[in-house]
Amino acid sequence: MDRILFGDNQFFGVNHASEDKARAQAMRFQDIEAVIGVLRDAYAEGIKTFMCTTHERMSGVCDYFRDNADKYPDYNFYPCMPYAHKYANAAAELGILGAVRSFLPDNNPLGALVKGGLSLARKDVEGLAKMLIDAEMKMFAGLKTPVVFLQNVATDFLLGLGFDEAFRIFADHIKDQYNAEPAFITMNAPRLYATLTKLGIKNPIICANINKVGFRMCGGIDAYAELLNNGDCRMVAMSIFASGALHPKEAIEWLTQYPKLRSVVFGASSRRNIAETKSLIDSLMPEAVAG
Amino acid sequence: MFKVGIVGLGKMGLSHQSMVNAHPDLDLVAVCDTSTYVLDVLSKYTGVKTYTDHNVMLEKEQLDCLFVATPTRYHSQIVGAALERNLHVFCEKPFALNPEMAYKLAELAESKGLVNQVGYHYRFVGAFNEAKRLLDQQIIGDLHHVRAEAYGPVVLRPKGSTWRSQSAEGGGCLFDYSCHAIDLVNYLVGCPLSVSGSVLNRIFSTDVDDEIYSTFQFSPKLFGQLATNWSDESFRKMSVKISLWGSNGRINVDRQEVQIYLRSNKGLEPGLLTGWNVRNTTELTRPVWFYVRGEEYSAQIDHFAQCMKHRTPTASTFRTAAETSLVAAMIRADAGKARTSVDPASVGTTSPGAEQRDSSRFGIRSIFGRR
């Protein structure tokens, strides 16, 4: 995993601090060319991994990097699935089952069975999950996807339910089908780590909010410190600026107390901001200490 | 530990299940839904006990409380059955559609001393609570106008097969979206005394409303406007915004931030300046024990658990939800009335006057005689 990963919230009008800023970003990145322009800037600054939601808009970005593979031979996508609002909106309109059905391929025999209302036996849930994962992965065909994340809404929903087997199904399918490392985004890292350990998923990649003010670090900042210092896991820090509450230098200096922290993901819209944040990380926390 | 049952496993029921199951003071015992498909999967993979009939579940399980997240039409019947068995109840919004029934259930819960809460989760958003705190100390002086807006992407095509698209089931933007905005207005400002100029308009739906507009009156000098539309996909998800104007400035508040403009701070609130001030979610949000989809969803469940523990009233009771249902019913009744049209030839020669204005408003008394 690279030290610095590029995030995508800014491209979708996701801003946890302001609805107005979110809308301004949605307008600015209306044209997928604007998104690609920022990714080119990030690449020019040396950021070669894009941690990217499986939103349908991203297929334009995938097309660009496929068509220009010679210019970006070392470019990685870390898909983050599923794009939860797609499912949530469909569930509100079609019901839970209707939503699942609407995302299954029509030509698949299992899809047809589920659409026919077949009650699910154990094997069928696994098959269903695999089909949904494959549907989300489709747009990345031909691109390098060495790490695939389960989005936090899905991870945390399943974690709360105690639907632990889902993590194993996801991990196995990502390894077997895509020869990639399964990874998990969560707002509840200490609890997730305990569950993954119980399942025997070793040295997992866990991406979570890690910031000086403890914003969305459920379980408490001390439990996160324990995980960062002594956990048998590879931690990726997101929301390091706590939605703009922290000054970049202050935020990154605070992270240096965790030498085993593997990677940092951040999003930015201007080349200047990308360059500033990258150079702060490069100078203050050049590489992780092997755990 | 409080033993919990959940009825209705749609989007909200499942989300409650996840958070209840992760709560240290709550013990999820059983769930109930009509879909055996969902029940089979949950039973197999999470080990929870499942039922297809809530009466059987209530009969067989020794529960302390019940979460009700069925389509709205079934709320009052299930809530009533739970209260009769002396269970504390958390019911999804918009509680009972019929305000009279909503008040009856509130009285029943209160008379039995049972903890009762309705899932108006915006009451648990840090920014709205900060706005309430500032309003309670009259930071922007005497209020004269409040505007409540809710927009989002629910119905975007002339199609739809769930209960949300059927008026008899309690569907429609009025009950799904407007109720959140109304409830927040009630929470921040109080219940309007009358509504007028109400519009329930259809954009895509055939059986229910997709957008709602209404004018509220709270007092002789305080008016409000409601604008809600669930067919607006320019919003990524539901967005609720309340704007308030007072003699000393204004407040705009949404889930992300509180914007405060003060004509003068007058030493009321340290840290606020004359002119614009912004406080955002990072500083206003309190940590929760478990996060799935927004702190407020976790916080409202923890609040319910704490209220059961300490036997205290909740911040979103059956009674406040009944008031919200009442305002929704007033809007519906007002929208059904004939509209006043003005003959262009008569403009300037007669004045509509106060008499006509009064008769065109829909007040609490006209809906609900005994209040």
Boltz contact constraints between the chains, C-beta under 6 A:
constraints:
  - contact:
      token1: [A, 13]
      token2: [B, 236]
      max_distance: 6.0
  - contact:
      token1: [A, 16]
      token2: [B, 281]
      max_distance: 6.0
  - contact:
      token1: [A, 17]
      token2: [B, 256]
      max_distance: 6.0
  - contact:
      token1: [A, 17]
      token2: [B, 280]
      max_distance: 6.0
  - contact:
      token1: [A, 18]
      token2: [B, 256]
      max_distance: 6.0
  - contact:
      token1: [A, 18]
      token2: [B, 257]
      max_distance: 6.0
  - contact:
      token1: [A, 19]
      token2: [B, 254]
      max_distance: 6.0
  - contact:
      token1: [A, 19]
      token2: [B, 256]
      max_distance: 6.0
  - contact:
      token1: [A, 89]
      token2: [B, 153]
      max_distance: 6.0
  - contact:
      token1: [A, 91]
      token2: [B, 11]
      max_distance: 6.0
  - contact:
      token1: [A, 92]
      token2: [B, 154]
      max_distance: 6.0
  - contact:
      token1: [A, 93]
      token2: [B, 160]
      max_distance: 6.0
  - contact:
      token1: [A, 95]
      token2: [B, 162]
      max_distance: 6.0
  - contact:
      token1: [A, 119]
      token2: [B, 37]
      max_distance: 6.0
  - contact:
      token1: [A, 119]
      token2: [B, 40]
      max_distance: 6.0
  - contact:
      token1: [A, 120]
      token2: [B, 41]
      max_distance: 6.0
  - contact:
      token1: [A, 125]
      token2: [B, 41]
      max_distance: 6.0
  - contact:
      token1: [A, 153]
      token2: [B, 293]
      max_distance: 6.0
  - contact:
      token1: [A, 156]
      token2: [B, 292]
      max_distance: 6.0
  - contact:
      token1: [A, 157]
      token2: [B, 18]
      max_distance: 6.0
  - contact:
      token1: [A, 157]
      token2: [B, 292]
      max_distance: 6.0
  - contact:
      token1: [A, 160]
      token2: [B, 18]
      max_distance: 6.0
  - contact:
      token1: [A, 160]
      token2: [B, 19]
      max_distance: 6.0
  - contact:
      token1: [A, 160]
      token2: [B, 21]
      max_distance: 6.0
  - contact:
      token1: [A, 160]
      token2: [B, 22]
      max_distance: 6.0
  - contact:
      token1: [A, 160]
      token2: [B, 292]
      max_distance: 6.0
  - contact:
      token1: [A, 161]
      token2: [B, 18]
      max_distance: 6.0
  - contact:
      token1: [A, 161]
      token2: [B, 21]
      max_distance: 6.0
  - contact:
      token1: [A, 161]
      token2: [B, 46]
      max_distance: 6.0
  - contact:
      token1: [A, 162]
      token2: [B, 21]
      max_distance: 6.0
  - contact:
      token1: [A, 162]
      token2: [B, 46]
      max_distance: 6.0
  - contact:
      token1: [A, 163]
      token2: [B, 45]
      max_distance: 6.0
  - contact:
      token1: [A, 163]
      token2: [B, 46]
      max_distance: 6.0
  - contact:
      token1: [A, 165]
      token2: [B, 45]
      max_distance: 6.0
  - contact:
      token1: [A, 187]
      token2: [B, 291]
      max_distance: 6.0
  - contact:
      token1: [A, 188]
      token2: [B, 290]
      max_distance: 6.0
  - contact:
      token1: [A, 215]
      token2: [B, 282]
      max_distance: 6.0
  - contact:
      token1: [A, 218]
      token2: [B, 290]
      max_distance: 6.0
  - contact:
      token1: [A, 218]
      token2: [B, 291]
      max_distance: 6.0
  - contact:
      token1: [A, 242]
      token2: [B, 282]
      max_distance: 6.0
  - contact:
      token1: [A, 243]
      token2: [B, 282]
      max_distance: 6.0
  - contact:
      token1: [A, 245]
      token2: [B, 282]
      max_distance: 6.0
